[in-house]
Amino acid sequence: MILFLLPSLALFVIFVIYPIIQSIYYSFFNWKGFGPAVDFIALDNYKRILTDRVFMIALKNGFFIVILSLVLQLPLSLGLAILVGRNLPGRVFFRTIFFMPYVFSEVISAIMWLGLFNPDPDRGLINALLILIPGVKAQPWLGNPDTVLMCLFVVLTWKYFGFHMLLYLTGLQNIPTEIEEAACIDGANKFQLLTRITLPLLGSTIRTTVYLSVLGSLQQFILVWVMTHGGPVNASEVMSTYMYRFGFVRFYLGYGSAVSIVMFLICLIFSLAYQRLAPQQDYLGGTQKG
């Protein structure tokens, strides 16, 4: 049995464990990627991270996206899953339409929305529709520090809510119809079915989507970088774009490695706290797990 695990273990060590150890090592050096790392500076990179105003903005933006995802994106996905998972006419069509954005690559999605948010009304659909309203002017959506983060969240929601909806649909299909039928016979209305039957039985699926949404929001990079490069004036900076800017644009690879380790620790702490605090109860089996 151990022999069968060796190939997977070897790949895990080479592509996961070794890069983490290497990043930890380089994070203690002032290294620009050329030649061996010899300028040892101990914890100076980490001190700089914790005192850098731009990193604090990136950290705040990351948690802001996390909160919006939990408050808006996941409830929207759950609501749509309940609608298209029931006896809604044309539900197969709606499932396909809602899931389609997730199929597109993040680069293609970013380019599409760059066109929609174009400040020129002759090129950008959103502003072209906006100026049709009397007294309303075209807006520089991605060029305004007050609106750029919300615009990015709209794109993220459009892109990923179909994925979460699919997870909820899978969870709904695993709920035995006999339970709902028995509740209806006992006099439960639709609201009681939702709050007393459907949502509790979807508990494990909801916890999974929360976990994936938080980690995905904290590590978001491609859409933000392609659409805004973290601008204007760092208004849409997130931790991954901050790391990429220093590590691969400015070639401060030692500092970039330190940023990656900070990101890793934040995600690791959340994962450990989630595993510790999230209840792992199987309502259908009636057993308590882990």
Secondary structure, 3 states (H helix, E strand, C coil): CHHHHHHHHHHHHHHHHHHHHHHHHHCCECCCCCCCCCCECCCHHHHHHHHCHHHHHHHHHHHHHHHHHHHHHHHHHHHHHHHHCCCCCCHHHHHHHHHHHHHCCHHHHHHHHHHHCCCCCCCCHHHHHHCCCCCCCCCCHHHCCCCHHHHHHHHHHHHHHHHHHHHHHHHHHCCCHHHHHHHHHCCCCHHHHHHHHHHHHCHHHHHHHHHHHHHHHHCCCHHHHHHHCCCCCCCCCCHHHHHHHHHHHCCCHHHHHHHHHHHHHHHHHHHHHHHHHCCCEECCCCEECC
